[in-house]
Amino acid sequence: MEPGTFRWLRGRYKKKYPLIADRLFAEIEWDLRLSIIMARLRYRIVPVVLPDADDVVALARYWKQFFNTIHGAGTVEEFVANYKKYVE
């Protein structure tokens, strides 16, 4: 997540989720709870339902389309490879 995205999400959701109101971008490096919250809030604004949690390829495509975007350097293949390396 980029600092600008973090600040935008914090500003958009701080009233609904006061837990994030005073948090700093640097904290997502060591605070797993905050990292998960911010990632979920980022996906929350997407009007398309998340794929099933066990469909890694669909999750990778969703990530590429809505988080990394077509202009981002990440690829679906890289996502799947990283999932297999770090999660499975």
Phi and psi in radians as a Rosetta constraint file:
Dihedral C 1 N 2 CA 2 C 2 CIRCULARHARMONIC -1.462 0.35
Dihedral N 2 CA 2 C 2 N 3 CIRCULARHARMONIC 2.682 0.35
Dihedral C 2 N 3 CA 3 C 3 CIRCULARHARMONIC -0.984 0.35
Dihedral N 3 CA 3 C 3 N 4 CIRCULARHARMONIC -0.687 0.35
Dihedral C 3 N 4 CA 4 C 4 CIRCULARHARMONIC -1.112 0.35
Dihedral N 4 CA 4 C 4 N 5 CIRCULARHARMONIC -0.682 0.35
Dihedral C 4 N 5 CA 5 C 5 CIRCULARHARMONIC -1.151 0.35
Dihedral N 5 CA 5 C 5 N 6 CIRCULARHARMONIC -0.732 0.35
Dihedral C 5 N 6 CA 6 C 6 CIRCULARHARMONIC -1.028 0.35
Dihedral N 6 CA 6 C 6 N 7 CIRCULARHARMONIC -0.854 0.35
Dihedral C 6 N 7 CA 7 C 7 CIRCULARHARMONIC -1.116 0.35
Dihedral N 7 CA 7 C 7 N 8 CIRCULARHARMONIC -0.705 0.35
Dihedral C 7 N 8 CA 8 C 8 CIRCULARHARMONIC -1.085 0.35
Dihedral N 8 CA 8 C 8 N 9 CIRCULARHARMONIC -0.819 0.35
Dihedral C 8 N 9 CA 9 C 9 CIRCULARHARMONIC -1.126 0.35
Dihedral N 9 CA 9 C 9 N 10 CIRCULARHARMONIC -0.746 0.35
Dihedral C 9 N 10 CA 10 C 10 CIRCULARHARMONIC -1.036 0.35
Dihedral N 10 CA 10 C 10 N 11 CIRCULARHARMONIC -0.796 0.35
Dihedral C 10 N 11 CA 11 C 11 CIRCULARHARMONIC -1.125 0.35
Dihedral N 11 CA 11 C 11 N 12 CIRCULARHARMONIC -0.670 0.35
Dihedral C 11 N 12 CA 12 C 12 CIRCULARHARMONIC -1.249 0.35
Dihedral N 12 CA 12 C 12 N 13 CIRCULARHARMONIC -0.611 0.35
Dihedral C 12 N 13 CA 13 C 13 CIRCULARHARMONIC -1.996 0.35
Dihedral N 13 CA 13 C 13 N 14 CIRCULARHARMONIC 0.046 0.35
Dihedral C 13 N 14 CA 14 C 14 CIRCULARHARMONIC -1.134 0.35
Dihedral N 14 CA 14 C 14 N 15 CIRCULARHARMONIC -0.508 0.35
Dihedral C 14 N 15 CA 15 C 15 CIRCULARHARMONIC -1.260 0.35
Dihedral N 15 CA 15 C 15 N 16 CIRCULARHARMONIC -0.687 0.35
Dihedral C 15 N 16 CA 16 C 16 CIRCULARHARMONIC -1.313 0.35
Dihedral N 16 CA 16 C 16 N 17 CIRCULARHARMONIC -0.597 0.35
Dihedral C 16 N 17 CA 17 C 17 CIRCULARHARMONIC -2.210 0.35
Dihedral N 17 CA 17 C 17 N 18 CIRCULARHARMONIC 1.382 0.35
Dihedral C 17 N 18 CA 18 C 18 CIRCULARHARMONIC -0.993 0.35
Dihedral N 18 CA 18 C 18 N 19 CIRCULARHARMONIC -0.368 0.35
Dihedral C 18 N 19 CA 19 C 19 CIRCULARHARMONIC -0.974 0.35
Dihedral N 19 CA 19 C 19 N 20 CIRCULARHARMONIC -0.523 0.35
Dihedral C 19 N 20 CA 20 C 20 CIRCULARHARMONIC -1.686 0.35
Dihedral N 20 CA 20 C 20 N 21 CIRCULARHARMONIC -0.108 0.35
Dihedral C 20 N 21 CA 21 C 21 CIRCULARHARMONIC -0.963 0.35
Dihedral N 21 CA 21 C 21 N 22 CIRCULARHARMONIC -0.711 0.35
Dihedral C 21 N 22 CA 22 C 22 CIRCULARHARMONIC -1.919 0.35
Dihedral N 22 CA 22 C 22 N 23 CIRCULARHARMONIC 0.249 0.35
Dihedral C 22 N 23 CA 23 C 23 CIRCULARHARMONIC -1.414 0.35
Dihedral N 23 CA 23 C 23 N 24 CIRCULARHARMONIC 2.674 0.35
Dihedral C 23 N 24 CA 24 C 24 CIRCULARHARMONIC -1.892 0.35
Dihedral N 24 CA 24 C 24 N 25 CIRCULARHARMONIC 2.621 0.35
Dihedral C 24 N 25 CA 25 C 25 CIRCULARHARMONIC -0.955 0.35
Dihedral N 25 CA 25 C 25 N 26 CIRCULARHARMONIC -0.746 0.35
Dihedral C 25 N 26 CA 26 C 26 CIRCULARHARMONIC -1.026 0.35
Dihedral N 26 CA 26 C 26 N 27 CIRCULARHARMONIC -0.418 0.35
Dihedral C 26 N 27 CA 27 C 27 CIRCULARHARMONIC -1.185 0.35
Dihedral N 27 CA 27 C 27 N 28 CIRCULARHARMONIC -0.376 0.35
Dihedral C 27 N 28 CA 28 C 28 CIRCULARHARMONIC -1.200 0.35
Dihedral N 28 CA 28 C 28 N 29 CIRCULARHARMONIC -0.251 0.35
Dihedral C 28 N 29 CA 29 C 29 CIRCULARHARMONIC -1.263 0.35
Dihedral N 29 CA 29 C 29 N 30 CIRCULARHARMONIC -0.516 0.35
Dihedral C 29 N 30 CA 30 C 30 CIRCULARHARMONIC -2.136 0.35
Dihedral N 30 CA 30 C 30 N 31 CIRCULARHARMONIC -0.240 0.35
Dihedral C 30 N 31 CA 31 C 31 CIRCULARHARMONIC -1.786 0.35
Dihedral N 31 CA 31 C 31 N 32 CIRCULARHARMONIC 1.680 0.35
Dihedral C 31 N 32 CA 32 C 32 CIRCULARHARMONIC -1.060 0.35
Dihedral N 32 CA 32 C 32 N 33 CIRCULARHARMONIC -0.674 0.35
Dihedral C 32 N 33 CA 33 C 33 CIRCULARHARMONIC -1.063 0.35
Dihedral N 33 CA 33 C 33 N 34 CIRCULARHARMONIC -0.814 0.35
Dihedral C 33 N 34 CA 34 C 34 CIRCULARHARMONIC -1.116 0.35
Dihedral N 34 CA 34 C 34 N 35 CIRCULARHARMONIC -0.714 0.35
Dihedral C 34 N 35 CA 35 C 35 CIRCULARHARMONIC -1.041 0.35
Dihedral N 35 CA 35 C 35 N 36 CIRCULARHARMONIC -0.772 0.35
Dihedral C 35 N 36 CA 36 C 36 CIRCULARHARMONIC -1.155 0.35
Dihedral N 36 CA 36 C 36 N 37 CIRCULARHARMONIC -0.761 0.35
Dihedral C 36 N 37 CA 37 C 37 CIRCULARHARMONIC -1.044 0.35
Dihedral N 37 CA 37 C 37 N 38 CIRCULARHARMONIC -0.825 0.35
Dihedral C 37 N 38 CA 38 C 38 CIRCULARHARMONIC -1.179 0.35
Dihedral N 38 CA 38 C 38 N 39 CIRCULARHARMONIC -0.673 0.35
Dihedral C 38 N 39 CA 39 C 39 CIRCULARHARMONIC -1.117 0.35
Dihedral N 39 CA 39 C 39 N 40 CIRCULARHARMONIC -0.745 0.35
Dihedral C 39 N 40 CA 40 C 40 CIRCULARHARMONIC -1.159 0.35
Dihedral N 40 CA 40 C 40 N 41 CIRCULARHARMONIC -0.668 0.35
Dihedral C 40 N 41 CA 41 C 41 CIRCULARHARMONIC -1.126 0.35
Dihedral N 41 CA 41 C 41 N 42 CIRCULARHARMONIC -0.638 0.35
Dihedral C 41 N 42 CA 42 C 42 CIRCULARHARMONIC -1.092 0.35
Dihedral N 42 CA 42 C 42 N 43 CIRCULARHARMONIC -0.763 0.35
Dihedral C 42 N 43 CA 43 C 43 CIRCULARHARMONIC -1.277 0.35
Dihedral N 43 CA 43 C 43 N 44 CIRCULARHARMONIC -0.456 0.35
Dihedral C 43 N 44 CA 44 C 44 CIRCULARHARMONIC -1.060 0.35
Dihedral N 44 CA 44 C 44 N 45 CIRCULARHARMONIC -0.554 0.35
Dihedral C 44 N 45 CA 45 C 45 CIRCULARHARMONIC -1.328 0.35
Dihedral N 45 CA 45 C 45 N 46 CIRCULARHARMONIC -0.181 0.35
Dihedral C 45 N 46 CA 46 C 46 CIRCULARHARMONIC -1.366 0.35
Dihedral N 46 CA 46 C 46 N 47 CIRCULARHARMONIC 2.246 0.35
Dihedral C 46 N 47 CA 47 C 47 CIRCULARHARMONIC -1.363 0.35
Dihedral N 47 CA 47 C 47 N 48 CIRCULARHARMONIC 0.115 0.35
Dihedral C 47 N 48 CA 48 C 48 CIRCULARHARMONIC -1.884 0.35
Dihedral N 48 CA 48 C 48 N 49 CIRCULARHARMONIC 2.345 0.35
Dihedral C 48 N 49 CA 49 C 49 CIRCULARHARMONIC -1.106 0.35
Dihedral N 49 CA 49 C 49 N 50 CIRCULARHARMONIC 2.462 0.35
Dihedral C 49 N 50 CA 50 C 50 CIRCULARHARMONIC -1.069 0.35
Dihedral N 50 CA 50 C 50 N 51 CIRCULARHARMONIC 2.511 0.35
Dihedral C 50 N 51 CA 51 C 51 CIRCULARHARMONIC -1.174 0.35
Dihedral N 51 CA 51 C 51 N 52 CIRCULARHARMONIC 2.936 0.35
Dihedral C 51 N 52 CA 52 C 52 CIRCULARHARMONIC -1.003 0.35
Dihedral N 52 CA 52 C 52 N 53 CIRCULARHARMONIC 2.490 0.35
Dihedral C 52 N 53 CA 53 C 53 CIRCULARHARMONIC -1.093 0.35
Dihedral N 53 CA 53 C 53 N 54 CIRCULARHARMONIC -0.425 0.35
Dihedral C 53 N 54 CA 54 C 54 CIRCULARHARMONIC -1.665 0.35
Dihedral N 54 CA 54 C 54 N 55 CIRCULARHARMONIC 0.079 0.35
Dihedral C 54 N 55 CA 55 C 55 CIRCULARHARMONIC -1.771 0.35
Dihedral N 55 CA 55 C 55 N 56 CIRCULARHARMONIC 1.468 0.35
Dihedral C 55 N 56 CA 56 C 56 CIRCULARHARMONIC -1.078 0.35
Dihedral N 56 CA 56 C 56 N 57 CIRCULARHARMONIC -0.699 0.35
Dihedral C 56 N 57 CA 57 C 57 CIRCULARHARMONIC -1.146 0.35
Dihedral N 57 CA 57 C 57 N 58 CIRCULARHARMONIC -0.746 0.35
Dihedral C 57 N 58 CA 58 C 58 CIRCULARHARMONIC -1.120 0.35
Dihedral N 58 CA 58 C 58 N 59 CIRCULARHARMONIC -0.689 0.35
Dihedral C 58 N 59 CA 59 C 59 CIRCULARHARMONIC -1.091 0.35
Dihedral N 59 CA 59 C 59 N 60 CIRCULARHARMONIC -0.705 0.35
Dihedral C 59 N 60 CA 60 C 60 CIRCULARHARMONIC -1.119 0.35
Dihedral N 60 CA 60 C 60 N 61 CIRCULARHARMONIC -0.749 0.35
Dihedral C 60 N 61 CA 61 C 61 CIRCULARHARMONIC -1.138 0.35
Dihedral N 61 CA 61 C 61 N 62 CIRCULARHARMONIC -0.710 0.35
Dihedral C 61 N 62 CA 62 C 62 CIRCULARHARMONIC -1.074 0.35
Dihedral N 62 CA 62 C 62 N 63 CIRCULARHARMONIC -0.835 0.35
Dihedral C 62 N 63 CA 63 C 63 CIRCULARHARMONIC -1.006 0.35
Dihedral N 63 CA 63 C 63 N 64 CIRCULARHARMONIC -0.805 0.35
Dihedral C 63 N 64 CA 64 C 64 CIRCULARHARMONIC -1.100 0.35
Dihedral N 64 CA 64 C 64 N 65 CIRCULARHARMONIC -0.741 0.35
Dihedral C 64 N 65 CA 65 C 65 CIRCULARHARMONIC -1.260 0.35
Dihedral N 65 CA 65 C 65 N 66 CIRCULARHARMONIC -0.785 0.35
Dihedral C 65 N 66 CA 66 C 66 CIRCULARHARMONIC -1.816 0.35
Dihedral N 66 CA 66 C 66 N 67 CIRCULARHARMONIC -0.329 0.35
Dihedral C 66 N 67 CA 67 C 67 CIRCULARHARMONIC -1.951 0.35
Dihedral N 67 CA 67 C 67 N 68 CIRCULARHARMONIC -0.951 0.35
Dihedral C 67 N 68 CA 68 C 68 CIRCULARHARMONIC -1.414 0.35
Dihedral N 68 CA 68 C 68 N 69 CIRCULARHARMONIC -0.535 0.35
Dihedral C 68 N 69 CA 69 C 69 CIRCULARHARMONIC 1.216 0.35
Dihedral N 69 CA 69 C 69 N 70 CIRCULARHARMONIC 2.899 0.35
Dihedral C 69 N 70 CA 70 C 70 CIRCULARHARMONIC -1.139 0.35
Dihedral N 70 CA 70 C 70 N 71 CIRCULARHARMONIC -0.347 0.35
Dihedral C 70 N 71 CA 71 C 71 CIRCULARHARMONIC -1.558 0.35
Dihedral N 71 CA 71 C 71 N 72 CIRCULARHARMONIC -0.218 0.35
Dihedral C 71 N 72 CA 72 C 72 CIRCULARHARMONIC -1.278 0.35
Dihedral N 72 CA 72 C 72 N 73 CIRCULARHARMONIC 2.762 0.35
Dihedral C 72 N 73 CA 73 C 73 CIRCULARHARMONIC -1.373 0.35
Dihedral N 73 CA 73 C 73 N 74 CIRCULARHARMONIC -0.345 0.35
Dihedral C 73 N 74 CA 74 C 74 CIRCULARHARMONIC -1.217 0.35
Dihedral N 74 CA 74 C 74 N 75 CIRCULARHARMONIC 2.698 0.35
Dihedral C 74 N 75 CA 75 C 75 CIRCULARHARMONIC -2.208 0.35
Dihedral N 75 CA 75 C 75 N 76 CIRCULARHARMONIC 2.791 0.35
Dihedral C 75 N 76 CA 76 C 76 CIRCULARHARMONIC -1.049 0.35
Dihedral N 76 CA 76 C 76 N 77 CIRCULARHARMONIC -0.756 0.35
Dihedral C 76 N 77 CA 77 C 77 CIRCULARHARMONIC -1.077 0.35
Dihedral N 77 CA 77 C 77 N 78 CIRCULARHARMONIC -0.721 0.35
Dihedral C 77 N 78 CA 78 C 78 CIRCULARHARMONIC -1.132 0.35
Dihedral N 78 CA 78 C 78 N 79 CIRCULARHARMONIC -0.729 0.35
Dihedral C 78 N 79 CA 79 C 79 CIRCULARHARMONIC -1.004 0.35
Dihedral N 79 CA 79 C 79 N 80 CIRCULARHARMONIC -0.879 0.35
Dihedral C 79 N 80 CA 80 C 80 CIRCULARHARMONIC -1.090 0.35
Dihedral N 80 CA 80 C 80 N 81 CIRCULARHARMONIC -0.759 0.35
Dihedral C 80 N 81 CA 81 C 81 CIRCULARHARMONIC -1.078 0.35
Dihedral N 81 CA 81 C 81 N 82 CIRCULARHARMONIC -0.745 0.35
Dihedral C 81 N 82 CA 82 C 82 CIRCULARHARMONIC -1.163 0.35
Dihedral N 82 CA 82 C 82 N 83 CIRCULARHARMONIC -0.650 0.35
Dihedral C 82 N 83 CA 83 C 83 CIRCULARHARMONIC -1.051 0.35
Dihedral N 83 CA 83 C 83 N 84 CIRCULARHARMONIC -0.834 0.35
Dihedral C 83 N 84 CA 84 C 84 CIRCULARHARMONIC -1.114 0.35
Dihedral N 84 CA 84 C 84 N 85 CIRCULARHARMONIC -0.630 0.35
Dihedral C 84 N 85 CA 85 C 85 CIRCULARHARMONIC -1.293 0.35
Dihedral N 85 CA 85 C 85 N 86 CIRCULARHARMONIC -0.755 0.35
Dihedral C 85 N 86 CA 86 C 86 CIRCULARHARMONIC -1.790 0.35
Dihedral N 86 CA 86 C 86 N 87 CIRCULARHARMONIC -0.310 0.35
Dihedral C 86 N 87 CA 87 C 87 CIRCULARHARMONIC -1.938 0.35
Dihedral N 87 CA 87 C 87 N 88 CIRCULARHARMONIC -0.821 0.35
